[in-house]
Amino acid sequence: MNQTVTVEEWVARFRAIGLDDEAMAQWHRLFERENPAGHQSFLEWLGLPAERIAEIRRTYA
């Protein structure tokens, strides 16, 4: 999968549809709970470093 969207662009899209920080946190928790491998892949696709991915997944586990 080619990287075509930055984290900042993704967050801007979430904000554009009305998601606040708590709603985005809920999205991460749901993604992590229902599809942990997919969540990992998504975070990698965004180009996040391994340390940041691990932090996000710990936070929303």
PyMOL Python script that loads the backbone (N, CA, C, O; Angstrom):
from pymol import cmd

cmd.read_pdbstr("""\
ATOM      1  N   MET A   1       0.855  -1.179   0.000  1.00  0.00           N
ATOM      2  CA  MET A   1       0.000   0.000   0.000  1.00  0.00           C
ATOM      3  C   MET A   1       0.896   1.236   0.000  1.00  0.00           C
ATOM      4  O   MET A   1       1.787   1.358   0.841  1.00  0.00           O
ATOM      5  N   ASN A   2       0.672   2.124  -0.911  1.00  0.00           N
ATOM      6  CA  ASN A   2       1.463   3.353  -0.983  1.00  0.00           C
ATOM      7  C   ASN A   2       0.956   4.367   0.033  1.00  0.00           C
ATOM      8  O   ASN A   2      -0.245   4.477   0.281  1.00  0.00           O
ATOM      9  N   GLN A   3       1.902   5.108   0.619  1.00  0.00           N
ATOM     10  CA  GLN A   3       1.521   6.159   1.550  1.00  0.00           C
ATOM     11  C   GLN A   3       1.070   7.367   0.745  1.00  0.00           C
ATOM     12  O   GLN A   3       1.837   7.919  -0.044  1.00  0.00           O
ATOM     13  N   THR A   4      -0.161   7.768   0.945  1.00  0.00           N
ATOM     14  CA  THR A   4      -0.690   8.906   0.208  1.00  0.00           C
ATOM     15  C   THR A   4      -1.313   9.946   1.121  1.00  0.00           C
ATOM     16  O   THR A   4      -1.719  11.013   0.661  1.00  0.00           O
ATOM     17  N   VAL A   5      -1.393   9.644   2.416  1.00  0.00           N
ATOM     18  CA  VAL A   5      -2.032  10.548   3.374  1.00  0.00           C
ATOM     19  C   VAL A   5      -1.140  10.661   4.601  1.00  0.00           C
ATOM     20  O   VAL A   5      -0.669   9.652   5.126  1.00  0.00           O
ATOM     21  N   THR A   6      -0.906  11.888   5.059  1.00  0.00           N
ATOM     22  CA  THR A   6      -0.127  12.084   6.280  1.00  0.00           C
ATOM     23  C   THR A   6      -1.048  11.999   7.496  1.00  0.00           C
ATOM     24  O   THR A   6      -2.270  12.070   7.371  1.00  0.00           O
ATOM     25  N   VAL A   7      -0.448  11.850   8.654  1.00  0.00           N
ATOM     26  CA  VAL A   7      -1.218  11.850   9.903  1.00  0.00           C
ATOM     27  C   VAL A   7      -1.999  13.160  10.019  1.00  0.00           C
ATOM     28  O   VAL A   7      -3.173  13.159  10.389  1.00  0.00           O
ATOM     29  N   GLU A   8      -1.353  14.254   9.706  1.00  0.00           N
ATOM     30  CA  GLU A   8      -2.010  15.551   9.818  1.00  0.00           C
ATOM     31  C   GLU A   8      -3.223  15.654   8.894  1.00  0.00           C
ATOM     32  O   GLU A   8      -4.255  16.206   9.275  1.00  0.00           O
ATOM     33  N   GLU A   9      -3.093  15.124   7.684  1.00  0.00           N
ATOM     34  CA  GLU A   9      -4.229  15.135   6.756  1.00  0.00           C
ATOM     35  C   GLU A   9      -5.361  14.255   7.274  1.00  0.00           C
ATOM     36  O   GLU A   9      -6.533  14.619   7.174  1.00  0.00           O
ATOM     37  N   TRP A  10      -5.008  13.099   7.826  1.00  0.00           N
ATOM     38  CA  TRP A  10      -6.020  12.191   8.361  1.00  0.00           C
ATOM     39  C   TRP A  10      -6.774  12.864   9.517  1.00  0.00           C
ATOM     40  O   TRP A  10      -8.003  12.817   9.567  1.00  0.00           O
ATOM     41  N   VAL A  11      -6.044  13.484  10.436  1.00  0.00           N
ATOM     42  CA  VAL A  11      -6.666  14.177  11.573  1.00  0.00           C
ATOM     43  C   VAL A  11      -7.543  15.320  11.072  1.00  0.00           C
ATOM     44  O   VAL A  11      -8.638  15.535  11.591  1.00  0.00           O
ATOM     45  N   ALA A  12      -7.075  16.044  10.082  1.00  0.00           N
ATOM     46  CA  ALA A  12      -7.866  17.149   9.525  1.00  0.00           C
ATOM     47  C   ALA A  12      -9.186  16.634   8.956  1.00  0.00           C
ATOM     48  O   ALA A  12     -10.219  17.288   9.098  1.00  0.00           O
ATOM     49  N   ARG A  13      -9.158  15.483   8.321  1.00  0.00           N
ATOM     50  CA  ARG A  13     -10.406  14.898   7.794  1.00  0.00           C
ATOM     51  C   ARG A  13     -11.340  14.498   8.921  1.00  0.00           C
ATOM     52  O   ARG A  13     -12.546  14.733   8.847  1.00  0.00           O
ATOM     53  N   PHE A  14     -10.787  13.895   9.964  1.00  0.00           N
ATOM     54  CA  PHE A  14     -11.618  13.549  11.128  1.00  0.00           C
ATOM     55  C   PHE A  14     -12.255  14.812  11.710  1.00  0.00           C
ATOM     56  O   PHE A  14     -13.447  14.827  12.017  1.00  0.00           O
ATOM     57  N   ARG A  15     -11.468  15.850  11.856  1.00  0.00           N
ATOM     58  CA  ARG A  15     -11.996  17.105  12.413  1.00  0.00           C
ATOM     59  C   ARG A  15     -13.067  17.695  11.486  1.00  0.00           C
ATOM     60  O   ARG A  15     -14.064  18.240  11.959  1.00  0.00           O
ATOM     61  N   ALA A  16     -12.864  17.586  10.183  1.00  0.00           N
ATOM     62  CA  ALA A  16     -13.815  18.136   9.213  1.00  0.00           C
ATOM     63  C   ALA A  16     -15.186  17.478   9.315  1.00  0.00           C
ATOM     64  O   ALA A  16     -16.199  18.098   8.993  1.00  0.00           O
ATOM     65  N   ILE A  17     -15.221  16.219   9.765  1.00  0.00           N
ATOM     66  CA  ILE A  17     -16.515  15.558   9.928  1.00  0.00           C
ATOM     67  C   ILE A  17     -17.031  15.646  11.362  1.00  0.00           C
ATOM     68  O   ILE A  17     -18.021  15.010  11.722  1.00  0.00           O
ATOM     69  N   GLY A  18     -16.340  16.446  12.171  1.00  0.00           N
ATOM     70  CA  GLY A  18     -16.835  16.735  13.505  1.00  0.00           C
ATOM     71  C   GLY A  18     -16.270  15.899  14.642  1.00  0.00           C
ATOM     72  O   GLY A  18     -16.759  15.988  15.768  1.00  0.00           O
ATOM     73  N   LEU A  19     -15.249  15.087  14.372  1.00  0.00           N
ATOM     74  CA  LEU A  19     -14.675  14.300  15.452  1.00  0.00           C
ATOM     75  C   LEU A  19     -13.755  15.171  16.304  1.00  0.00           C
ATOM     76  O   LEU A  19     -12.914  15.906  15.787  1.00  0.00           O
ATOM     77  N   ASP A  20     -13.934  15.072  17.612  1.00  0.00           N
ATOM     78  CA  ASP A  20     -13.032  15.747  18.541  1.00  0.00           C
ATOM     79  C   ASP A  20     -12.017  14.716  19.041  1.00  0.00           C
ATOM     80  O   ASP A  20     -12.019  13.570  18.591  1.00  0.00           O
ATOM     81  N   ASP A  21     -11.153  15.127  19.968  1.00  0.00           N
ATOM     82  CA  ASP A  21     -10.115  14.219  20.458  1.00  0.00           C
ATOM     83  C   ASP A  21     -10.701  12.955  21.060  1.00  0.00           C
ATOM     84  O   ASP A  21     -10.171  11.867  20.837  1.00  0.00           O
ATOM     85  N   GLU A  22     -11.783  13.073  21.818  1.00  0.00           N
ATOM     86  CA  GLU A  22     -12.389  11.899  22.439  1.00  0.00           C
ATOM     87  C   GLU A  22     -12.966  10.955  21.392  1.00  0.00           C
ATOM     88  O   GLU A  22     -12.821   9.740  21.518  1.00  0.00           O
ATOM     89  N   ALA A  23     -13.609  11.480  20.374  1.00  0.00           N
ATOM     90  CA  ALA A  23     -14.152  10.631  19.317  1.00  0.00           C
ATOM     91  C   ALA A  23     -13.031   9.914  18.568  1.00  0.00           C
ATOM     92  O   ALA A  23     -13.170   8.744  18.210  1.00  0.00           O
ATOM     93  N   MET A  24     -11.925  10.608  18.333  1.00  0.00           N
ATOM     94  CA  MET A  24     -10.794   9.960  17.669  1.00  0.00           C
ATOM     95  C   MET A  24     -10.199   8.871  18.560  1.00  0.00           C
ATOM     96  O   MET A  24      -9.774   7.829  18.063  1.00  0.00           O
ATOM     97  N   ALA A  25     -10.166   9.105  19.865  1.00  0.00           N
ATOM     98  CA  ALA A  25      -9.688   8.086  20.802  1.00  0.00           C
ATOM     99  C   ALA A  25     -10.608   6.869  20.769  1.00  0.00           C
ATOM    100  O   ALA A  25     -10.137   5.733  20.806  1.00  0.00           O
ATOM    101  N   GLN A  26     -11.904   7.101  20.700  1.00  0.00           N
ATOM    102  CA  GLN A  26     -12.859   5.990  20.608  1.00  0.00           C
ATOM    103  C   GLN A  26     -12.624   5.203  19.330  1.00  0.00           C
ATOM    104  O   GLN A  26     -12.677   3.973  19.333  1.00  0.00           O
ATOM    105  N   TRP A  27     -12.366   5.909  18.241  1.00  0.00           N
ATOM    106  CA  TRP A  27     -12.093   5.245  16.963  1.00  0.00           C
ATOM    107  C   TRP A  27     -10.879   4.328  17.088  1.00  0.00           C
ATOM    108  O   TRP A  27     -10.918   3.176  16.656  1.00  0.00           O
ATOM    109  N   HIS A  28      -9.793   4.849  17.686  1.00  0.00           N
ATOM    110  CA  HIS A  28      -8.593   4.030  17.886  1.00  0.00           C
ATOM    111  C   HIS A  28      -8.895   2.823  18.767  1.00  0.00           C
ATOM    112  O   HIS A  28      -8.463   1.713  18.455  1.00  0.00           O
ATOM    113  N   ARG A  29      -9.631   3.019  19.864  1.00  0.00           N
ATOM    114  CA  ARG A  29      -9.943   1.892  20.760  1.00  0.00           C
ATOM    115  C   ARG A  29     -10.740   0.817  20.026  1.00  0.00           C
ATOM    116  O   ARG A  29     -10.454  -0.372  20.164  1.00  0.00           O
ATOM    117  N   LEU A  30     -11.732   1.230  19.252  1.00  0.00           N
ATOM    118  CA  LEU A  30     -12.544   0.285  18.494  1.00  0.00           C
ATOM    119  C   LEU A  30     -11.688  -0.462  17.472  1.00  0.00           C
ATOM    120  O   LEU A  30     -11.771  -1.685  17.365  1.00  0.00           O
ATOM    121  N   PHE A  31     -10.879   0.260  16.734  1.00  0.00           N
ATOM    122  CA  PHE A  31     -10.008  -0.346  15.726  1.00  0.00           C
ATOM    123  C   PHE A  31      -9.073  -1.354  16.395  1.00  0.00           C
ATOM    124  O   PHE A  31      -8.925  -2.476  15.912  1.00  0.00           O
ATOM    125  N   GLU A  32      -8.446  -0.963  17.498  1.00  0.00           N
ATOM    126  CA  GLU A  32      -7.496  -1.832  18.202  1.00  0.00           C
ATOM    127  C   GLU A  32      -8.194  -3.077  18.732  1.00  0.00           C
ATOM    128  O   GLU A  32      -7.651  -4.178  18.644  1.00  0.00           O
ATOM    129  N   ARG A  33      -9.379  -2.914  19.275  1.00  0.00           N
ATOM    130  CA  ARG A  33     -10.119  -4.042  19.853  1.00  0.00           C
ATOM    131  C   ARG A  33     -10.606  -5.001  18.763  1.00  0.00           C
ATOM    132  O   ARG A  33     -10.486  -6.218  18.909  1.00  0.00           O
ATOM    133  N   GLU A  34     -11.151  -4.460  17.678  1.00  0.00           N
ATOM    134  CA  GLU A  34     -11.782  -5.305  16.664  1.00  0.00           C
ATOM    135  C   GLU A  34     -10.814  -5.840  15.612  1.00  0.00           C
ATOM    136  O   GLU A  34     -11.059  -6.892  15.022  1.00  0.00           O
ATOM    137  N   ASN A  35      -9.716  -5.123  15.373  1.00  0.00           N
ATOM    138  CA  ASN A  35      -8.790  -5.552  14.329  1.00  0.00           C
ATOM    139  C   ASN A  35      -7.377  -5.054  14.649  1.00  0.00           C
ATOM    140  O   ASN A  35      -6.873  -4.149  13.984  1.00  0.00           O
ATOM    141  N   PRO A  36      -6.741  -5.643  15.661  1.00  0.00           N
ATOM    142  CA  PRO A  36      -5.411  -5.155  16.052  1.00  0.00           C
ATOM    143  C   PRO A  36      -4.380  -5.201  14.929  1.00  0.00           C
ATOM    144  O   PRO A  36      -3.558  -4.292  14.814  1.00  0.00           O
ATOM    145  N   ALA A  37      -4.410  -6.245  14.099  1.00  0.00           N
ATOM    146  CA  ALA A  37      -3.447  -6.320  12.991  1.00  0.00           C
ATOM    147  C   ALA A  37      -3.725  -5.227  11.961  1.00  0.00           C
ATOM    148  O   ALA A  37      -2.794  -4.641  11.409  1.00  0.00           O
ATOM    149  N   GLY A  38      -4.997  -4.954  11.704  1.00  0.00           N
ATOM    150  CA  GLY A  38      -5.358  -3.891  10.778  1.00  0.00           C
ATOM    151  C   GLY A  38      -4.971  -2.528  11.310  1.00  0.00           C
ATOM    152  O   GLY A  38      -4.532  -1.661  10.554  1.00  0.00           O
ATOM    153  N   HIS A  39      -5.136  -2.334  12.626  1.00  0.00           N
ATOM    154  CA  HIS A  39      -4.741  -1.072  13.253  1.00  0.00           C
ATOM    155  C   HIS A  39      -3.238  -0.873  13.099  1.00  0.00           C
ATOM    156  O   HIS A  39      -2.779   0.217  12.756  1.00  0.00           O
ATOM    157  N   GLN A  40      -2.477  -1.936  13.357  1.00  0.00           N
ATOM    158  CA  GLN A  40      -1.019  -1.880  13.182  1.00  0.00           C
ATOM    159  C   GLN A  40      -0.671  -1.495  11.745  1.00  0.00           C
ATOM    160  O   GLN A  40       0.152  -0.610  11.512  1.00  0.00           O
ATOM    161  N   SER A  41      -1.305  -2.167  10.788  1.00  0.00           N
ATOM    162  CA  SER A  41      -1.038  -1.879   9.371  1.00  0.00           C
ATOM    163  C   SER A  41      -1.374  -0.448   9.005  1.00  0.00           C
ATOM    164  O   SER A  41      -0.625   0.211   8.284  1.00  0.00           O
ATOM    165  N   PHE A  42      -2.505   0.031   9.504  1.00  0.00           N
ATOM    166  CA  PHE A  42      -2.929   1.401   9.228  1.00  0.00           C
ATOM    167  C   PHE A  42      -1.904   2.400   9.754  1.00  0.00           C
ATOM    168  O   PHE A  42      -1.519   3.332   9.048  1.00  0.00           O
ATOM    169  N   LEU A  43      -1.465   2.205  10.988  1.00  0.00           N
ATOM    170  CA  LEU A  43      -0.488   3.121  11.588  1.00  0.00           C
ATOM    171  C   LEU A  43       0.837   3.075  10.830  1.00  0.00           C
ATOM    172  O   LEU A  43       1.491   4.105  10.663  1.00  0.00           O
ATOM    173  N   GLU A  44       1.235   1.891  10.372  1.00  0.00           N
ATOM    174  CA  GLU A  44       2.446   1.777   9.550  1.00  0.00           C
ATOM    175  C   GLU A  44       2.257   2.497   8.220  1.00  0.00           C
ATOM    176  O   GLU A  44       3.165   3.184   7.751  1.00  0.00           O
ATOM    177  N   TRP A  45       1.078   2.344   7.608  1.00  0.00           N
ATOM    178  CA  TRP A  45       0.770   2.991   6.338  1.00  0.00           C
ATOM    179  C   TRP A  45       0.890   4.512   6.449  1.00  0.00           C
ATOM    180  O   TRP A  45       1.299   5.189   5.506  1.00  0.00           O
ATOM    181  N   LEU A  46       0.524   5.033   7.627  1.00  0.00           N
ATOM    182  CA  LEU A  46       0.654   6.468   7.850  1.00  0.00           C
ATOM    183  C   LEU A  46       2.111   6.908   7.995  1.00  0.00           C
ATOM    184  O   LEU A  46       2.402   8.104   8.019  1.00  0.00           O
ATOM    185  N   GLY A  47       3.010   5.953   8.089  1.00  0.00           N
ATOM    186  CA  GLY A  47       4.433   6.272   8.169  1.00  0.00           C
ATOM    187  C   GLY A  47       4.925   6.592   9.563  1.00  0.00           C
ATOM    188  O   GLY A  47       5.984   7.197   9.729  1.00  0.00           O
ATOM    189  N   LEU A  48       4.163   6.191  10.568  1.00  0.00           N
ATOM    190  CA  LEU A  48       4.586   6.460  11.937  1.00  0.00           C
ATOM    191  C   LEU A  48       5.758   5.561  12.324  1.00  0.00           C
ATOM    192  O   LEU A  48       5.822   4.410  11.893  1.00  0.00           O
ATOM    193  N   PRO A  49       6.683   6.076  13.132  1.00  0.00           N
ATOM    194  CA  PRO A  49       7.796   5.231  13.584  1.00  0.00           C
ATOM    195  C   PRO A  49       7.286   4.163  14.554  1.00  0.00           C
ATOM    196  O   PRO A  49       6.245   4.330  15.190  1.00  0.00           O
ATOM    197  N   ALA A  50       8.033   3.072  14.655  1.00  0.00           N
ATOM    198  CA  ALA A  50       7.633   1.936  15.489  1.00  0.00           C
ATOM    199  C   ALA A  50       7.344   2.336  16.928  1.00  0.00           C
ATOM    200  O   ALA A  50       6.406   1.824  17.538  1.00  0.00           O
ATOM    201  N   GLU A  51       8.143   3.246  17.475  1.00  0.00           N
ATOM    202  CA  GLU A  51       7.946   3.655  18.871  1.00  0.00           C
ATOM    203  C   GLU A  51       6.592   4.344  19.045  1.00  0.00           C
ATOM    204  O   GLU A  51       5.900   4.112  20.036  1.00  0.00           O
ATOM    205  N   ARG A  52       6.219   5.180  18.097  1.00  0.00           N
ATOM    206  CA  ARG A  52       4.932   5.901  18.162  1.00  0.00           C
ATOM    207  C   ARG A  52       3.764   4.924  17.997  1.00  0.00           C
ATOM    208  O   ARG A  52       2.747   5.043  18.680  1.00  0.00           O
ATOM    209  N   ILE A  53       3.919   3.966  17.094  1.00  0.00           N
ATOM    210  CA  ILE A  53       2.880   2.951  16.909  1.00  0.00           C
ATOM    211  C   ILE A  53       2.671   2.176  18.202  1.00  0.00           C
ATOM    212  O   ILE A  53       1.534   1.975  18.630  1.00  0.00           O
ATOM    213  N   ALA A  54       3.753   1.744  18.822  1.00  0.00           N
ATOM    214  CA  ALA A  54       3.651   0.999  20.081  1.00  0.00           C
ATOM    215  C   ALA A  54       2.957   1.841  21.149  1.00  0.00           C
ATOM    216  O   ALA A  54       2.124   1.328  21.897  1.00  0.00           O
ATOM    217  N   GLU A  55       3.293   3.125  21.225  1.00  0.00           N
ATOM    218  CA  GLU A  55       2.665   4.024  22.202  1.00  0.00           C
ATOM    219  C   GLU A  55       1.164   4.140  21.956  1.00  0.00           C
ATOM    220  O   GLU A  55       0.370   4.054  22.892  1.00  0.00           O
ATOM    221  N   ILE A  56       0.779   4.334  20.705  1.00  0.00           N
ATOM    222  CA  ILE A  56      -0.644   4.456  20.363  1.00  0.00           C
ATOM    223  C   ILE A  56      -1.380   3.173  20.715  1.00  0.00           C
ATOM    224  O   ILE A  56      -2.458   3.221  21.308  1.00  0.00           O
ATOM    225  N   ARG A  57      -0.821   2.043  20.361  1.00  0.00           N
ATOM    226  CA  ARG A  57      -1.503   0.772  20.613  1.00  0.00           C
ATOM    227  C   ARG A  57      -1.599   0.481  22.102  1.00  0.00           C
ATOM    228  O   ARG A  57      -2.598  -0.083  22.547  1.00  0.00           O
ATOM    229  N   ARG A  58      -0.581   0.852  22.890  1.00  0.00           N
ATOM    230  CA  ARG A  58      -0.672   0.692  24.355  1.00  0.00           C
ATOM    231  C   ARG A  58      -1.764   1.589  24.916  1.00  0.00           C
ATOM    232  O   ARG A  58      -2.543   1.171  25.773  1.00  0.00           O
ATOM    233  N   THR A  59      -1.816   2.819  24.431  1.00  0.00           N
ATOM    234  CA  THR A  59      -2.787   3.798  24.928  1.00  0.00           C
ATOM    235  C   THR A  59      -4.205   3.334  24.692  1.00  0.00           C
ATOM    236  O   THR A  59      -5.066   3.517  25.553  1.00  0.00           O
ATOM    237  N   TYR A  60      -4.465   2.738  23.545  1.00  0.00           N
ATOM    238  CA  TYR A  60      -5.845   2.411  23.171  1.00  0.00           C
ATOM    239  C   TYR A  60      -6.180   0.941  23.289  1.00  0.00           C
ATOM    240  O   TYR A  60      -7.236   0.505  22.831  1.00  0.00           O
ATOM    241  N   ALA A  61      -5.278   0.157  23.908  1.00  0.00           N
ATOM    242  CA  ALA A  61      -5.539  -1.277  24.099  1.00  0.00           C
ATOM    243  C   ALA A  61      -6.651  -1.511  25.099  1.00  0.00           C
ATOM    244  O   ALA A  61      -6.999  -2.658  25.378  1.00  0.00           O
TER     245      ALA A  61
END
""", "prot")
cmd.dss("prot")
cmd.show_as("cartoon", "prot")
cmd.util.cbc("prot")
cmd.orient("prot")
